[in-house]
Amino acid sequence: MRFIGAFILWIIIFIVAAAIFIWSGVYDIGTDSPHWPVVSQAIGALRDRSTEHHAAGITPPKLDDPAMVAQGAQHYAENCAMCHLAPGMDDSEIRHGLYPKPPNLTRFAPEPAESFWIIKHGIKFTAMPAWGPTHNDQMIWAIVAYLQKQPKMTAAEYRKLTANAAEEHMRLMQGMAMPSSGAVAPAKAGTL
C-alpha cells in the first residue's frame, strides 16, 4: 500500500513539474533553435515507431509504370522538391528555415508503404503537410513510384519528366472538387 501511495505521489509531482515547465515558456519552440537532445530523440523515436506502425498494413501497388512515375514526378516538382530537393538541386532557400531539416530524397528511395502513409497524413512536429485532403490515393502512389526512381535519375531526366509540371498540376487540381469531408473527388464532366 505504501508503494502505491509513493507511486501516485511521484506521478503527481511529475505532472505538476511538467505543467510548471510548460507554463514557464522557457523551452524555445522556434525552428531556428534545435531541440534539446533528449527531446529530439523522443520525437524521432515517436515519429519512426508511429510511421512503421501505421504503414504496417499498407500494400503498395506495382510502382514501375512509366506513366505513373511521370505523374508522380510532376506532383513532386510542384509540391515536394523545394523541401526534399530533386535531381540537379543542391539546396533550396526554404530548407534553411526548416527544423528538422527534411530528408534529401535524391539520395535514397524511401520504403513505399511508409512513404505513402507519410505523404497522405503528414508528420506533426515538422513542416511535412498531409497531402491526403488534396490528393487521392492514386496521386499519392504516383509520387511514391517517382520516389523509387529519383535516386538514380539525372537532372536531365528529371527536367524532361517535369517540363510541364506546373501546367499539368493546375489542370489536375482544376479537375478536382473538394467535398466537405476533405476527400478528393473527380470533378463533373465539362468542368475543366
C-alpha positions, -999 to 999 in steps of 0.1 A, spaced: 0 0 0 29 24 8 44 17 -26 12 27 -44 9 59 -24 45 68 -32 40 60 -69 9 82 -71 28 110 -53 56 108 -78 32 109 -107 15 140 -92 49 156 -87 59 149 -123 26 163 -137 29 195 -116 66 199 -126 57 193 -163 29 219 -161 52 245 -145 78 239 -171 53 242 -200 36 272 -185 70 290 -179 77 292 -216 114 285 -210 116 259 -238 125 277 -271 100 264 -296 114 284 -325 125 265 -356 159 283 -356 168 267 -322 174 230 -322 156 207 -297 174 195 -266 190 161 -274 165 142 -252 135 160 -269 150 153 -304 155 116 -296 120 113 -281 103 130 -311 124 109 -336 115 77 -319 78 87 -318 79 96 -355 97 64 -366 76 40 -345 43 57 -354 51 56 -391 62 20 -390 31 10 -370 6 29 -393 22 18 -425 24 -19 -415 -9 -29 -432 -3 -9 -464 4 -30 -496 20 -9 -524 7 -14 -559 31 -20 -588 53 11 -589 73 7 -621 47 20 -646 65 49 -665 32 69 -668 27 66 -630 63 77 -624 59 107 -647 27 118 -630 44 114 -596 74 135 -609 51 163 -618 34 163 -584 68 161 -567 81 190 -587 51 212 -577 48 202 -540 79 185 -527 111 195 -544 116 228 -526 119 209 -493 132 175 -503 152 186 -533 153 170 -568 179 158 -592 202 187 -600 193 206 -569 219 210 -542 199 231 -518 168 254 -516 161 286 -498 133 271 -477 154 242 -464 175 267 -444 145 277 -423 130 243 -416 137 223 -385 141 194 -385 156 196 -420 136 175 -444 154 144 -458 171 148 -491 151 123 -511 175 124 -541 199 102 -520 177 72 -512 144 56 -521 122 55 -490 102 24 -481 70 26 -502 43 19 -476 58 43 -451 62 70 -479 26 66 -488 14 70 -452 37 100 -446 26 118 -478 -10 111 -471 -11 120 -434 19 143 -429 41 144 -398 35 165 -367 64 185 -352 78 190 -388 68 211 -418 55 179 -436 19 185 -446 -8 159 -451 -15 157 -488 -44 133 -483 -70 162 -482 -60 173 -517 -45 142 -534 -63 109 -538 -45 76 -532 -37 72 -569 -19 105 -570 0 97 -537 11 63 -551 23 81 -582 46 103 -560 58 71 -542 65 55 -576 85 85 -586 105 84 -553 116 49 -561 133 61 -593 145 95 -582 179 85 -566 192 71 -599 177 99 -620 198 125 -637 189 162 -637 182 160 -674 158 131 -669 141 150 -641 137 181 -663 122 160 -691 97 144 -668 87 177 -652 89 201 -681 51 208 -680 47 201 -642 31 235 -634 6 233 -662 -3 197 -655 -6 203 -618 -31 232 -624 -51 211 -649 -53 182 -624 -62 204 -595 -89 223 -615 -104 189 -623 -108 181 -586 -136 190 -564 -131 194 -526 -161 178 -508 -168 189 -473 -152 157 -459 -119 169 -473 -116 138 -496 -106 144 -532 -133 135 -558 -132 138 -596 -149 169 -610 -181 166 -630 -177 163 -668 -172 197 -685 -157 215 -655 -121 215 -668 
